[in-house]
Amino acid sequence: MGRFKNRKKKRTLLKVTLSIVLFLAVGAGAYGLYLYSSVKDTASQMHEEYKTTKPKPKVKNGKDPISILLMGVDERAGDRGRSDSIIMMTLNPKTDSMEMVSIPRDTRTEIVGKGTQDKINHAYAFGGTEMAVKSVENFTNVPVDYFIKVNMEALSELVDSVGGITVNNKLDWYDDRYYKKGYHYKKGKIELDGPQTLGYVRMRYQDPRGDFGRSERQRQVIEAIIDKGANISSFTKVDNILNAIGSNVKTNMTFGEMKDVFSNYRSAKNNIEQYQVKGSGTKIDGIYYLQVSEDERSKVTALLKDSLTAKK
């Protein structure tokens, strides 16, 4: 909860400034025709068409601020799943800054296209990417330029592909719910492999802050993956990363747009600001929801719009 600032240089959402920024960082460090071709092939595999009447930002000249919706989805065979991790992110090349707004999955809002009030993470289950994007746009009153969605089941593979990550754990707990072998998450800086990371980002019942604490851990993992991926030079690891994200990450960015975003917006990661949408827990017909006030929604809208319009 609250607003955090991170000025460090440098798959749950996880989950990609997650993967696309990681992917872009890796792609940018990939020298050689073979690797360039591999990155391009992976980008083609990741591409998902999304029809919209909104004009695309001019990322080639690196002057237009952009918004990216990051979604971590739990998809399995025969089940579309839900977007349990939702982060609205803005990148502003004029201020070299990034805003990350986490929207709790239980947030009660209008599901655009369904005509009902429900948990925001249900939008993806009802209508896939299109309904999820439109519902987030309605909730934040900010248009989405690009989306990146990552299959939660691939998080473990992605973390292992970069050789593990380091996070600063604020709680001490033992987990045998998600990490089947059982694992003691000690307080402080800890090294995590893939399965351990999956347990780290999914835990919420042992956290006094519940979903809010989990969202913060997800943002930690995103930054850790970006940081690790951006510093990888091994061709073997690059191949492993491409294999891990190829079938588990989808985006409406083209390969050209990915390259342009990396080239023109990468400095934004030097100035990251984060915000967690606040609300009050309530039950309606026996179902738990996070009720977000109009004042809070207005605050979120202002945060995102200000980050998109700010100038040096």
Secondary structure, DSSP 8 states (H G I E B T S, - for coil): -EEEEE--------SSIIIIIHHHHHHHT--SHHHHHHHHHHHHHHB-----SS----TTTT-S-EEEEEEEE--BTTB---EEEEEEEEEETTTTEEEEEE--TTBEEEETTTTEEEETTHHHHHHHHHHHHHHHHHHHT---SEEEEEEGGGHHHHHHHTT-EEEEE-S-EEE-SSSTT-EEE-SEEEEE-HHHHHHHHH--TTSTTTHHHHHHHHHHHHHHHHHHHHT---HHHHHHHHHHHHTTEEES--HHHHHHHHHHHGGGGGSEEEEE---EEEEETTEEEEE--HHHHHHHHHHHHHHHH---
